[in-house]
């Protein structure tokens, strides 16, 4: 796996996916378990990071989610963009 140019990667898990990985930070990856709605947790994490002065990129193909995170000041990139970054970095 390739490294990224980002200081921290935040992985938001919801539903049954939460059972596969515990919350917390491991190296550059911080895992968050969404209490209910994964999209709301992503928007909240993006907002908090932007308000803290961070540049935030959210990876999603979901246009509604993309609009919500752009509204809080984050950028949205596609899953294919991320794959390209990881494979050709």
PyMOL Python script that loads the backbone (N, CA, C, O; Angstrom):
from pymol import cmd

cmd.read_pdbstr("""\
ATOM      1  N   UNK A   1       0.844  -1.177   0.000  1.00  0.00           N
ATOM      2  CA  UNK A   1       0.000   0.000   0.000  1.00  0.00           C
ATOM      3  C   UNK A   1       0.883   1.233   0.000  1.00  0.00           C
ATOM      4  O   UNK A   1       1.902   1.289   0.689  1.00  0.00           O
ATOM      5  N   UNK A   2       0.484   2.192  -0.765  1.00  0.00           N
ATOM      6  CA  UNK A   2       1.222   3.438  -0.863  1.00  0.00           C
ATOM      7  C   UNK A   2       0.880   4.362   0.287  1.00  0.00           C
ATOM      8  O   UNK A   2      -0.186   4.248   0.892  1.00  0.00           O
ATOM      9  N   UNK A   3       1.780   5.272   0.586  1.00  0.00           N
ATOM     10  CA  UNK A   3       1.536   6.288   1.586  1.00  0.00           C
ATOM     11  C   UNK A   3       0.747   7.420   0.946  1.00  0.00           C
ATOM     12  O   UNK A   3       0.721   7.534  -0.280  1.00  0.00           O
ATOM     13  N   UNK A   4       0.105   8.255   1.750  1.00  0.00           N
ATOM     14  CA  UNK A   4      -0.621   9.402   1.211  1.00  0.00           C
ATOM     15  C   UNK A   4       0.046  10.682   1.697  1.00  0.00           C
ATOM     16  O   UNK A   4       0.866  10.664   2.615  1.00  0.00           O
ATOM     17  N   UNK A   5      -0.318  11.781   1.070  1.00  0.00           N
ATOM     18  CA  UNK A   5       0.229  13.086   1.446  1.00  0.00           C
ATOM     19  C   UNK A   5      -0.539  13.685   2.625  1.00  0.00           C
ATOM     20  O   UNK A   5      -0.258  14.812   3.031  1.00  0.00           O
ATOM     21  N   UNK A   6      -1.481  12.962   3.166  1.00  0.00           N
ATOM     22  CA  UNK A   6      -2.318  13.493   4.235  1.00  0.00           C
ATOM     23  C   UNK A   6      -1.812  13.047   5.590  1.00  0.00           C
ATOM     24  O   UNK A   6      -1.311  11.934   5.750  1.00  0.00           O
ATOM     25  N   UNK A   7      -1.952  13.949   6.580  1.00  0.00           N
ATOM     26  CA  UNK A   7      -1.461  13.675   7.926  1.00  0.00           C
ATOM     27  C   UNK A   7      -2.270  12.610   8.650  1.00  0.00           C
ATOM     28  O   UNK A   7      -1.731  11.825   9.430  1.00  0.00           O
ATOM     29  N   UNK A   8      -3.564  12.595   8.383  1.00  0.00           N
ATOM     30  CA  UNK A   8      -4.431  11.658   9.078  1.00  0.00           C
ATOM     31  C   UNK A   8      -5.532  11.193   8.138  1.00  0.00           C
ATOM     32  O   UNK A   8      -6.059  11.972   7.344  1.00  0.00           O
ATOM     33  N   UNK A   9      -5.862   9.941   8.237  1.00  0.00           N
ATOM     34  CA  UNK A   9      -6.984   9.366   7.504  1.00  0.00           C
ATOM     35  C   UNK A   9      -8.019   8.980   8.545  1.00  0.00           C
ATOM     36  O   UNK A   9      -7.703   8.303   9.524  1.00  0.00           O
ATOM     37  N   UNK A  10      -9.254   9.410   8.332  1.00  0.00           N
ATOM     38  CA  UNK A  10     -10.339   9.087   9.253  1.00  0.00           C
ATOM     39  C   UNK A  10     -11.274   8.116   8.543  1.00  0.00           C
ATOM     40  O   UNK A  10     -11.793   8.406   7.465  1.00  0.00           O
ATOM     41  N   UNK A  11     -11.475   6.982   9.157  1.00  0.00           N
ATOM     42  CA  UNK A  11     -12.352   5.939   8.631  1.00  0.00           C
ATOM     43  C   UNK A  11     -13.607   5.909   9.480  1.00  0.00           C
ATOM     44  O   UNK A  11     -13.534   5.675  10.687  1.00  0.00           O
ATOM     45  N   UNK A  12     -14.766   6.145   8.862  1.00  0.00           N
ATOM     46  CA  UNK A  12     -16.035   6.134   9.589  1.00  0.00           C
ATOM     47  C   UNK A  12     -16.760   4.834   9.252  1.00  0.00           C
ATOM     48  O   UNK A  12     -17.031   4.537   8.088  1.00  0.00           O
ATOM     49  N   UNK A  13     -17.066   4.072  10.289  1.00  0.00           N
ATOM     50  CA  UNK A  13     -17.769   2.796  10.121  1.00  0.00           C
ATOM     51  C   UNK A  13     -19.153   2.884  10.736  1.00  0.00           C
ATOM     52  O   UNK A  13     -19.347   3.527  11.767  1.00  0.00           O
ATOM     53  N   UNK A  14     -20.118   2.228  10.092  1.00  0.00           N
ATOM     54  CA  UNK A  14     -21.476   2.191  10.623  1.00  0.00           C
ATOM     55  C   UNK A  14     -22.006   0.767  10.569  1.00  0.00           C
ATOM     56  O   UNK A  14     -21.451  -0.090   9.881  1.00  0.00           O
ATOM     57  N   UNK A  15     -23.069   0.528  11.290  1.00  0.00           N
ATOM     58  CA  UNK A  15     -23.730  -0.777  11.251  1.00  0.00           C
ATOM     59  C   UNK A  15     -22.807  -1.919  11.626  1.00  0.00           C
ATOM     60  O   UNK A  15     -21.988  -1.797  12.536  1.00  0.00           O
ATOM     61  N   UNK A  16     -22.945  -3.036  10.914  1.00  0.00           N
ATOM     62  CA  UNK A  16     -22.167  -4.237  11.209  1.00  0.00           C
ATOM     63  C   UNK A  16     -20.678  -4.053  10.958  1.00  0.00           C
ATOM     64  O   UNK A  16     -19.860  -4.770  11.535  1.00  0.00           O
ATOM     65  N   UNK A  17     -20.315  -3.101  10.105  1.00  0.00           N
ATOM     66  CA  UNK A  17     -18.893  -2.854   9.829  1.00  0.00           C
ATOM     67  C   UNK A  17     -18.144  -2.453  11.097  1.00  0.00           C
ATOM     68  O   UNK A  17     -16.932  -2.647  11.186  1.00  0.00           O
ATOM     69  N   UNK A  18     -18.854  -1.895  12.081  1.00  0.00           N
ATOM     70  CA  UNK A  18     -18.206  -1.467  13.329  1.00  0.00           C
ATOM     71  C   UNK A  18     -17.617  -2.644  14.104  1.00  0.00           C
ATOM     72  O   UNK A  18     -16.694  -2.459  14.898  1.00  0.00           O
ATOM     73  N   UNK A  19     -18.129  -3.827  13.886  1.00  0.00           N
ATOM     74  CA  UNK A  19     -17.632  -4.977  14.634  1.00  0.00           C
ATOM     75  C   UNK A  19     -16.262  -5.434  14.148  1.00  0.00           C
ATOM     76  O   UNK A  19     -15.579  -6.191  14.837  1.00  0.00           O
ATOM     77  N   UNK A  20     -15.860  -4.978  12.966  1.00  0.00           N
ATOM     78  CA  UNK A  20     -14.600  -5.430  12.391  1.00  0.00           C
ATOM     79  C   UNK A  20     -13.374  -4.672  12.842  1.00  0.00           C
ATOM     80  O   UNK A  20     -12.255  -5.155  12.670  1.00  0.00           O
ATOM     81  N   UNK A  21     -13.557  -3.480  13.423  1.00  0.00           N
ATOM     82  CA  UNK A  21     -12.415  -2.646  13.781  1.00  0.00           C
ATOM     83  C   UNK A  21     -12.801  -1.748  14.941  1.00  0.00           C
ATOM     84  O   UNK A  21     -13.847  -1.099  14.904  1.00  0.00           O
ATOM     85  N   UNK A  22     -11.983  -1.704  15.950  1.00  0.00           N
ATOM     86  CA  UNK A  22     -12.313  -0.881  17.115  1.00  0.00           C
ATOM     87  C   UNK A  22     -12.035   0.593  16.830  1.00  0.00           C
ATOM     88  O   UNK A  22     -11.242   0.933  15.952  1.00  0.00           O
ATOM     89  N   UNK A  23     -12.703   1.457  17.589  1.00  0.00           N
ATOM     90  CA  UNK A  23     -12.474   2.896  17.474  1.00  0.00           C
ATOM     91  C   UNK A  23     -11.103   3.245  18.023  1.00  0.00           C
ATOM     92  O   UNK A  23     -10.569   2.554  18.890  1.00  0.00           O
ATOM     93  N   UNK A  24     -10.546   4.322  17.506  1.00  0.00           N
ATOM     94  CA  UNK A  24      -9.270   4.794  18.012  1.00  0.00           C
ATOM     95  C   UNK A  24      -8.310   5.098  16.893  1.00  0.00           C
ATOM     96  O   UNK A  24      -8.664   5.060  15.714  1.00  0.00           O
ATOM     97  N   UNK A  25      -7.089   5.401  17.280  1.00  0.00           N
ATOM     98  CA  UNK A  25      -6.078   5.790  16.305  1.00  0.00           C
ATOM     99  C   UNK A  25      -4.987   4.734  16.234  1.00  0.00           C
ATOM    100  O   UNK A  25      -4.521   4.230  17.257  1.00  0.00           O
ATOM    101  N   UNK A  26      -4.590   4.410  15.017  1.00  0.00           N
ATOM    102  CA  UNK A  26      -3.512   3.462  14.765  1.00  0.00           C
ATOM    103  C   UNK A  26      -2.642   4.075  13.678  1.00  0.00           C
ATOM    104  O   UNK A  26      -3.034   4.098  12.511  1.00  0.00           O
ATOM    105  N   UNK A  27      -1.472   4.568  14.045  1.00  0.00           N
ATOM    106  CA  UNK A  27      -0.575   5.273  13.119  1.00  0.00           C
ATOM    107  C   UNK A  27      -1.285   6.499  12.566  1.00  0.00           C
ATOM    108  O   UNK A  27      -1.634   7.402  13.326  1.00  0.00           O
ATOM    109  N   UNK A  28      -1.507   6.547  11.254  1.00  0.00           N
ATOM    110  CA  UNK A  28      -2.150   7.702  10.628  1.00  0.00           C
ATOM    111  C   UNK A  28      -3.644   7.516  10.402  1.00  0.00           C
ATOM    112  O   UNK A  28      -4.285   8.374   9.794  1.00  0.00           O
ATOM    113  N   UNK A  29      -4.208   6.410  10.880  1.00  0.00           N
ATOM    114  CA  UNK A  29      -5.622   6.126  10.663  1.00  0.00           C
ATOM    115  C   UNK A  29      -6.386   6.224  11.972  1.00  0.00           C
ATOM    116  O   UNK A  29      -6.053   5.557  12.951  1.00  0.00           O
ATOM    117  N   UNK A  30      -7.430   7.077  11.978  1.00  0.00           N
ATOM    118  CA  UNK A  30      -8.317   7.189  13.137  1.00  0.00           C
ATOM    119  C   UNK A  30      -9.661   6.614  12.726  1.00  0.00           C
ATOM    120  O   UNK A  30     -10.239   7.029  11.721  1.00  0.00           O
ATOM    121  N   UNK A  31     -10.158   5.661  13.498  1.00  0.00           N
ATOM    122  CA  UNK A  31     -11.429   5.005  13.206  1.00  0.00           C
ATOM    123  C   UNK A  31     -12.503   5.554  14.131  1.00  0.00           C
ATOM    124  O   UNK A  31     -12.323   5.638  15.346  1.00  0.00           O
ATOM    125  N   UNK A  32     -13.621   5.923  13.523  1.00  0.00           N
ATOM    126  CA  UNK A  32     -14.784   6.422  14.253  1.00  0.00           C
ATOM    127  C   UNK A  32     -15.945   5.479  13.986  1.00  0.00           C
ATOM    128  O   UNK A  32     -16.176   5.080  12.845  1.00  0.00           O
ATOM    129  N   UNK A  33     -16.679   5.122  15.037  1.00  0.00           N
ATOM    130  CA  UNK A  33     -17.899   4.334  14.887  1.00  0.00           C
ATOM    131  C   UNK A  33     -19.080   5.300  14.895  1.00  0.00           C
ATOM    132  O   UNK A  33     -19.298   6.010  15.876  1.00  0.00           O
ATOM    133  N   UNK A  34     -19.829   5.327  13.819  1.00  0.00           N
ATOM    134  CA  UNK A  34     -21.008   6.190  13.723  1.00  0.00           C
ATOM    135  C   UNK A  34     -22.093   5.634  14.633  1.00  0.00           C
ATOM    136  O   UNK A  34     -22.426   4.452  14.546  1.00  0.00           O
ATOM    137  N   UNK A  35     -22.655   6.478  15.517  1.00  0.00           N
ATOM    138  CA  UNK A  35     -23.705   5.988  16.407  1.00  0.00           C
ATOM    139  C   UNK A  35     -24.928   5.481  15.638  1.00  0.00           C
ATOM    140  O   UNK A  35     -25.529   4.477  16.021  1.00  0.00           O
ATOM    141  N   UNK A  36     -25.296   6.170  14.559  1.00  0.00           N
ATOM    142  CA  UNK A  36     -26.438   5.752  13.738  1.00  0.00           C
ATOM    143  C   UNK A  36     -26.126   5.964  12.264  1.00  0.00           C
ATOM    144  O   UNK A  36     -25.928   5.014  11.507  1.00  0.00           O
ATOM    145  N   UNK A  37     -26.087   7.233  11.877  1.00  0.00           N
ATOM    146  CA  UNK A  37     -25.971   7.626  10.476  1.00  0.00           C
ATOM    147  C   UNK A  37     -24.517   7.907  10.120  1.00  0.00           C
ATOM    148  O   UNK A  37     -23.927   8.867  10.615  1.00  0.00           O
ATOM    149  N   UNK A  38     -23.946   7.079   9.269  1.00  0.00           N
ATOM    150  CA  UNK A  38     -22.553   7.251   8.872  1.00  0.00           C
ATOM    151  C   UNK A  38     -22.300   8.578   8.186  1.00  0.00           C
ATOM    152  O   UNK A  38     -21.265   9.203   8.414  1.00  0.00           O
ATOM    153  N   UNK A  39     -23.237   9.023   7.340  1.00  0.00           N
ATOM    154  CA  UNK A  39     -23.051  10.295   6.648  1.00  0.00           C
ATOM    155  C   UNK A  39     -22.978  11.450   7.639  1.00  0.00           C
ATOM    156  O   UNK A  39     -22.140  12.340   7.493  1.00  0.00           O
ATOM    157  N   UNK A  40     -23.844  11.442   8.643  1.00  0.00           N
ATOM    158  CA  UNK A  40     -23.823  12.509   9.651  1.00  0.00           C
ATOM    159  C   UNK A  40     -22.495  12.511  10.401  1.00  0.00           C
ATOM    160  O   UNK A  40     -21.962  13.574  10.720  1.00  0.00           O
ATOM    161  N   UNK A  41     -21.963  11.334  10.681  1.00  0.00           N
ATOM    162  CA  UNK A  41     -20.679  11.245  11.374  1.00  0.00           C
ATOM    163  C   UNK A  41     -19.543  11.774  10.501  1.00  0.00           C
ATOM    164  O   UNK A  41     -18.611  12.398  11.008  1.00  0.00           O
ATOM    165  N   UNK A  42     -19.617  11.530   9.194  1.00  0.00           N
ATOM    166  CA  UNK A  42     -18.602  12.034   8.271  1.00  0.00           C
ATOM    167  C   UNK A  42     -18.663  13.557   8.212  1.00  0.00           C
ATOM    168  O   UNK A  42     -17.631  14.225   8.269  1.00  0.00           O
ATOM    169  N   UNK A  43     -19.867  14.100   8.099  1.00  0.00           N
ATOM    170  CA  UNK A  43     -20.027  15.558   8.052  1.00  0.00           C
ATOM    171  C   UNK A  43     -19.517  16.188   9.350  1.00  0.00           C
ATOM    172  O   UNK A  43     -18.830  17.209   9.316  1.00  0.00           O
ATOM    173  N   UNK A  44     -19.848  15.589  10.480  1.00  0.00           N
ATOM    174  CA  UNK A  44     -19.393  16.116  11.773  1.00  0.00           C
ATOM    175  C   UNK A  44     -17.871  16.094  11.866  1.00  0.00           C
ATOM    176  O   UNK A  44     -17.264  17.075  12.294  1.00  0.00           O
ATOM    177  N   UNK A  45     -17.255  14.992  11.474  1.00  0.00           N
ATOM    178  CA  UNK A  45     -15.787  14.887  11.528  1.00  0.00           C
ATOM    179  C   UNK A  45     -15.146  15.905  10.589  1.00  0.00           C
ATOM    180  O   UNK A  45     -14.141  16.525  10.936  1.00  0.00           O
ATOM    181  N   UNK A  46     -15.724  16.078   9.401  1.00  0.00           N
ATOM    182  CA  UNK A  46     -15.197  17.054   8.440  1.00  0.00           C
ATOM    183  C   UNK A  46     -15.329  18.468   8.999  1.00  0.00           C
ATOM    184  O   UNK A  46     -14.384  19.253   8.935  1.00  0.00           O
ATOM    185  N   UNK A  47     -16.489  18.790   9.542  1.00  0.00           N
ATOM    186  CA  UNK A  47     -16.715  20.124  10.115  1.00  0.00           C
ATOM    187  C   UNK A  47     -15.720  20.402  11.235  1.00  0.00           C
ATOM    188  O   UNK A  47     -15.105  21.467  11.272  1.00  0.00           O
ATOM    189  N   UNK A  48     -15.562  19.459  12.135  1.00  0.00           N
ATOM    190  CA  UNK A  48     -14.639  19.653  13.256  1.00  0.00           C
ATOM    191  C   UNK A  48     -13.213  19.884  12.769  1.00  0.00           C
ATOM    192  O   UNK A  48     -12.503  20.739  13.297  1.00  0.00           O
ATOM    193  N   UNK A  49     -12.799  19.128  11.769  1.00  0.00           N
ATOM    194  CA  UNK A  49     -11.441  19.274  11.248  1.00  0.00           C
ATOM    195  C   UNK A  49     -11.251  20.620  10.544  1.00  0.00           C
ATOM    196  O   UNK A  49     -10.231  21.285  10.724  1.00  0.00           O
ATOM    197  N   UNK A  50     -12.240  21.012   9.744  1.00  0.00           N
ATOM    198  CA  UNK A  50     -12.161  22.301   9.046  1.00  0.00           C
ATOM    199  C   UNK A  50     -12.128  23.440  10.058  1.00  0.00           C
ATOM    200  O   UNK A  50     -11.334  24.371   9.926  1.00  0.00           O
ATOM    201  N   UNK A  51     -12.991  23.365  11.069  1.00  0.00           N
ATOM    202  CA  UNK A  51     -13.012  24.403  12.107  1.00  0.00           C
ATOM    203  C   UNK A  51     -11.707  24.448  12.888  1.00  0.00           C
ATOM    204  O   UNK A  51     -11.348  25.489  13.437  1.00  0.00           O
ATOM    205  N   UNK A  52     -10.996  23.325  12.942  1.00  0.00           N
ATOM    206  CA  UNK A  52      -9.696  23.262  13.600  1.00  0.00           C
ATOM    207  C   UNK A  52      -8.558  23.740  12.703  1.00  0.00           C
ATOM    208  O   UNK A  52      -7.396  23.725  13.108  1.00  0.00           O
ATOM    209  N   UNK A  53      -8.893  24.163  11.483  1.00  0.00           N
ATOM    210  CA  UNK A  53      -7.885  24.691  10.582  1.00  0.00           C
ATOM    211  C   UNK A  53      -7.291  23.686   9.613  1.00  0.00           C
ATOM    212  O   UNK A  53      -6.358  24.012   8.879  1.00  0.00           O
ATOM    213  N   UNK A  54      -7.815  22.477   9.598  1.00  0.00           N
ATOM    214  CA  UNK A  54      -7.289  21.449   8.702  1.00  0.00           C
ATOM    215  C   UNK A  54      -7.902  21.552   7.309  1.00  0.00           C
ATOM    216  O   UNK A  54      -9.037  22.000   7.148  1.00  0.00           O
ATOM    217  N   UNK A  55      -7.141  21.134   6.317  1.00  0.00           N
ATOM    218  CA  UNK A  55      -7.678  20.941   4.977  1.00  0.00           C
ATOM    219  C   UNK A  55      -8.227  19.525   4.946  1.00  0.00           C
ATOM    220  O   UNK A  55      -7.535  18.582   5.329  1.00  0.00           O
ATOM    221  N   UNK A  56      -9.451  19.371   4.497  1.00  0.00           N
ATOM    222  CA  UNK A  56     -10.136  18.082   4.570  1.00  0.00           C
ATOM    223  C   UNK A  56     -10.564  17.627   3.183  1.00  0.00           C
ATOM    224  O   UNK A  56     -11.127  18.394   2.402  1.00  0.00           O
ATOM    225  N   UNK A  57     -10.284  16.368   2.897  1.00  0.00           N
ATOM    226  CA  UNK A  57     -10.751  15.726   1.678  1.00  0.00           C
ATOM    227  C   UNK A  57     -11.591  14.521   2.092  1.00  0.00           C
ATOM    228  O   UNK A  57     -11.130  13.661   2.843  1.00  0.00           O
ATOM    229  N   UNK A  58     -12.815  14.466   1.603  1.00  0.00           N
ATOM    230  CA  UNK A  58     -13.703  13.335   1.868  1.00  0.00           C
ATOM    231  C   UNK A  58     -13.797  12.514   0.588  1.00  0.00           C
ATOM    232  O   UNK A  58     -14.019  13.050  -0.498  1.00  0.00           O
ATOM    233  N   UNK A  59     -13.626  11.211   0.736  1.00  0.00           N
ATOM    234  CA  UNK A  59     -13.721  10.307  -0.406  1.00  0.00           C
ATOM    235  C   UNK A  59     -15.123   9.719  -0.433  1.00  0.00           C
ATOM    236  O   UNK A  59     -15.525   8.999   0.481  1.00  0.00           O
ATOM    237  N   UNK A  60     -15.866  10.036  -1.496  1.00  0.00           N
ATOM    238  CA  UNK A  60     -17.217   9.505  -1.608  1.00  0.00           C
ATOM    239  C   UNK A  60     -17.724   9.669  -3.031  1.00  0.00           C
ATOM    240  O   UNK A  60     -17.392  10.639  -3.711  1.00  0.00           O
ATOM    241  N   UNK A  61     -18.529   8.715  -3.473  1.00  0.00           N
ATOM    242  CA  UNK A  61     -19.221   8.816  -4.746  1.00  0.00           C
ATOM    243  C   UNK A  61     -20.665   9.287  -4.538  1.00  0.00           C
ATOM    244  O   UNK A  61     -21.413   9.459  -5.500  1.00  0.00           O
ATOM    245  N   UNK A  62     -21.043   9.489  -3.290  1.00  0.00           N
ATOM    246  CA  UNK A  62     -22.398   9.905  -2.935  1.00  0.00           C
ATOM    247  C   UNK A  62     -22.520  11.425  -3.096  1.00  0.00           C
ATOM    248  O   UNK A  62     -21.896  12.183  -2.354  1.00  0.00           O
ATOM    249  N   UNK A  63     -23.308  11.854  -4.046  1.00  0.00           N
ATOM    250  CA  UNK A  63     -23.417  13.291  -4.345  1.00  0.00           C
ATOM    251  C   UNK A  63     -24.063  14.079  -3.219  1.00  0.00           C
ATOM    252  O   UNK A  63     -23.671  15.218  -2.961  1.00  0.00           O
ATOM    253  N   UNK A  64     -25.043  13.496  -2.546  1.00  0.00           N
ATOM    254  CA  UNK A  64     -25.681  14.198  -1.418  1.00  0.00           C
ATOM    255  C   UNK A  64     -24.673  14.414  -0.294  1.00  0.00           C
ATOM    256  O   UNK A  64     -24.581  15.507   0.265  1.00  0.00           O
ATOM    257  N   UNK A  65     -23.930  13.380   0.029  1.00  0.00           N
ATOM    258  CA  UNK A  65     -22.897  13.515   1.059  1.00  0.00           C
ATOM    259  C   UNK A  65     -21.856  14.533   0.606  1.00  0.00           C
ATOM    260  O   UNK A  65     -21.408  15.358   1.402  1.00  0.00           O
ATOM    261  N   UNK A  66     -21.475  14.480  -0.649  1.00  0.00           N
ATOM    262  CA  UNK A  66     -20.511  15.434  -1.179  1.00  0.00           C
ATOM    263  C   UNK A  66     -20.960  16.870  -0.984  1.00  0.00           C
ATOM    264  O   UNK A  66     -20.167  17.721  -0.580  1.00  0.00           O
ATOM    265  N   UNK A  67     -22.216  17.145  -1.265  1.00  0.00           N
ATOM    266  CA  UNK A  67     -22.758  18.497  -1.066  1.00  0.00           C
ATOM    267  C   UNK A  67     -22.710  18.907   0.391  1.00  0.00           C
ATOM    268  O   UNK A  67     -22.400  20.054   0.711  1.00  0.00           O
ATOM    269  N   UNK A  68     -23.014  17.977   1.266  1.00  0.00           N
ATOM    270  CA  UNK A  68     -23.018  18.287   2.709  1.00  0.00           C
ATOM    271  C   UNK A  68     -21.619  18.602   3.224  1.00  0.00           C
ATOM    272  O   UNK A  68     -21.451  19.535   4.010  1.00  0.00           O
ATOM    273  N   UNK A  69     -20.616  17.846   2.798  1.00  0.00           N
ATOM    274  CA  UNK A  69     -19.260  18.121   3.304  1.00  0.00           C
ATOM    275  C   UNK A  69     -18.662  19.356   2.637  1.00  0.00           C
ATOM    276  O   UNK A  69     -17.876  20.070   3.259  1.00  0.00           O
ATOM    277  N   UNK A  70     -19.022  19.615   1.387  1.00  0.00           N
ATOM    278  CA  UNK A  70     -18.566  20.858   0.752  1.00  0.00           C
ATOM    279  C   UNK A  70     -19.145  22.072   1.482  1.00  0.00           C
ATOM    280  O   UNK A  70     -18.489  23.109   1.581  1.00  0.00           O
ATOM    281  N   UNK A  71     -20.361  21.943   1.989  1.00  0.00           N
ATOM    282  CA  UNK A  71     -21.000  23.041   2.711  1.00  0.00           C
ATOM    283  C   UNK A  71     -20.272  23.389   4.007  1.00  0.00           C
ATOM    284  O   UNK A  71     -20.396  24.510   4.499  1.00  0.00           O
ATOM    285  N   UNK A  72     -19.512  22.443   4.569  1.00  0.00           N
ATOM    286  CA  UNK A  72     -18.747  22.730   5.788  1.00  0.00           C
ATOM    287  C   UNK A  72     -17.288  23.059   5.476  1.00  0.00           C
ATOM    288  O   UNK A  72     -16.482  23.244   6.388  1.00  0.00           O
ATOM    289  N   UNK A  73     -16.948  23.132   4.179  1.00  0.00           N
ATOM    290  CA  UNK A  73     -15.609  23.559   3.790  1.00  0.00           C
ATOM    291  C   UNK A  73     -14.640  22.469   3.390  1.00  0.00           C
ATOM    292  O   UNK A  73     -13.455  22.739   3.199  1.00  0.00           O
ATOM    293  N   UNK A  74     -15.117  21.247   3.258  1.00  0.00           N
ATOM    294  CA  UNK A  74     -14.250  20.131   2.841  1.00  0.00           C
ATOM    295  C   UNK A  74     -14.319  19.962   1.327  1.00  0.00           C
ATOM    296  O   UNK A  74     -15.277  20.397   0.688  1.00  0.00           O
ATOM    297  N   UNK A  75     -13.310  19.334   0.769  1.00  0.00           N
ATOM    298  CA  UNK A  75     -13.306  18.941  -0.644  1.00  0.00           C
ATOM    299  C   UNK A  75     -13.811  17.519  -0.750  1.00  0.00           C
ATOM    300  O   UNK A  75     -13.710  16.745   0.202  1.00  0.00           O
ATOM    301  N   UNK A  76     -14.352  17.174  -1.902  1.00  0.00           N
ATOM    302  CA  UNK A  76     -14.821  15.808  -2.148  1.00  0.00           C
ATOM    303  C   UNK A  76     -14.080  15.259  -3.355  1.00  0.00           C
ATOM    304  O   UNK A  76     -13.982  15.912  -4.393  1.00  0.00           O
ATOM    305  N   UNK A  77     -13.564  14.060  -3.202  1.00  0.00           N
ATOM    306  CA  UNK A  77     -12.898  13.372  -4.299  1.00  0.00           C
ATOM    307  C   UNK A  77     -13.518  11.981  -4.423  1.00  0.00           C
ATOM    308  O   UNK A  77     -14.076  11.447  -3.464  1.00  0.00           O
ATOM    309  N   UNK A  78     -13.413  11.412  -5.609  1.00  0.00           N
ATOM    310  CA  UNK A  78     -14.039  10.117  -5.888  1.00  0.00           C
ATOM    311  C   UNK A  78     -13.185   8.952  -5.388  1.00  0.00           C
ATOM    312  O   UNK A  78     -11.979   9.100  -5.192  1.00  0.00           O
ATOM    313  N   UNK A  79     -13.812   7.802  -5.185  1.00  0.00           N
ATOM    314  CA  UNK A  79     -13.044   6.603  -4.842  1.00  0.00           C
ATOM    315  C   UNK A  79     -11.983   6.270  -5.896  1.00  0.00           C
ATOM    316  O   UNK A  79     -10.909   5.777  -5.552  1.00  0.00           O
ATOM    317  N   UNK A  80     -12.267   6.531  -7.164  1.00  0.00           N
ATOM    318  CA  UNK A  80     -11.271   6.244  -8.200  1.00  0.00           C
ATOM    319  C   UNK A  80     -10.062   7.176  -8.072  1.00  0.00           C
ATOM    320  O   UNK A  80      -8.938   6.763  -8.358  1.00  0.00           O
ATOM    321  N   UNK A  81     -10.271   8.412  -7.652  1.00  0.00           N
ATOM    322  CA  UNK A  81      -9.159   9.332  -7.386  1.00  0.00           C
ATOM    323  C   UNK A  81      -8.270   8.763  -6.285  1.00  0.00           C
ATOM    324  O   UNK A  81      -7.045   8.765  -6.406  1.00  0.00           O
ATOM    325  N   UNK A  82      -8.892   8.275  -5.207  1.00  0.00           N
ATOM    326  CA  UNK A  82      -8.123   7.703  -4.103  1.00  0.00           C
ATOM    327  C   UNK A  82      -7.334   6.490  -4.566  1.00  0.00           C
ATOM    328  O   UNK A  82      -6.154   6.356  -4.242  1.00  0.00           O
ATOM    329  N   UNK A  83      -7.966   5.619  -5.310  1.00  0.00           N
ATOM    330  CA  UNK A  83      -7.269   4.430  -5.815  1.00  0.00           C
ATOM    331  C   UNK A  83      -6.060   4.839  -6.648  1.00  0.00           C
ATOM    332  O   UNK A  83      -4.990   4.242  -6.530  1.00  0.00           O
ATOM    333  N   UNK A  84      -6.227   5.848  -7.482  1.00  0.00           N
ATOM    334  CA  UNK A  84      -5.115   6.336  -8.293  1.00  0.00           C
ATOM    335  C   UNK A  84      -3.986   6.871  -7.403  1.00  0.00           C
ATOM    336  O   UNK A  84      -2.811   6.630  -7.679  1.00  0.00           O
ATOM    337  N   UNK A  85      -4.340   7.592  -6.340  1.00  0.00           N
ATOM    338  CA  UNK A  85      -3.336   8.124  -5.414  1.00  0.00           C
ATOM    339  C   UNK A  85      -2.545   6.995  -4.737  1.00  0.00           C
ATOM    340  O   UNK A  85      -1.331   7.083  -4.556  1.00  0.00           O
ATOM    341  N   UNK A  86      -3.259   5.956  -4.379  1.00  0.00           N
ATOM    342  CA  UNK A  86      -2.627   4.842  -3.669  1.00  0.00           C
ATOM    343  C   UNK A  86      -1.781   3.963  -4.576  1.00  0.00           C
ATOM    344  O   UNK A  86      -0.788   3.387  -4.132  1.00  0.00           O
ATOM    345  N   UNK A  87      -2.164   3.856  -5.839  1.00  0.00           N
ATOM    346  CA  UNK A  87      -1.433   2.981  -6.740  1.00  0.00           C
ATOM    347  C   UNK A  87      -0.349   3.696  -7.549  1.00  0.00           C
ATOM    348  O   UNK A  87       0.636   3.081  -7.957  1.00  0.00           O
ATOM    349  N   UNK A  88      -0.537   4.995  -7.777  1.00  0.00           N
ATOM    350  CA  UNK A  88       0.429   5.735  -8.589  1.00  0.00           C
ATOM    351  C   UNK A  88       1.072   6.882  -7.831  1.00  0.00           C
ATOM    352  O   UNK A  88       2.025   7.499  -8.306  1.00  0.00           O
ATOM    353  N   UNK A  89       0.531   7.167  -6.626  1.00  0.00           N
ATOM    354  CA  UNK A  89       0.969   8.202  -5.716  1.00  0.00           C
ATOM    355  C   UNK A  89       1.946   9.138  -6.163  1.00  0.00           C
ATOM    356  O   UNK A  89       2.337  10.029  -5.410  1.00  0.00           O
TER     357      UNK A  89
END
""", "prot")
cmd.dss("prot")
cmd.show_as("cartoon", "prot")
cmd.util.cbc("prot")
cmd.orient("prot")
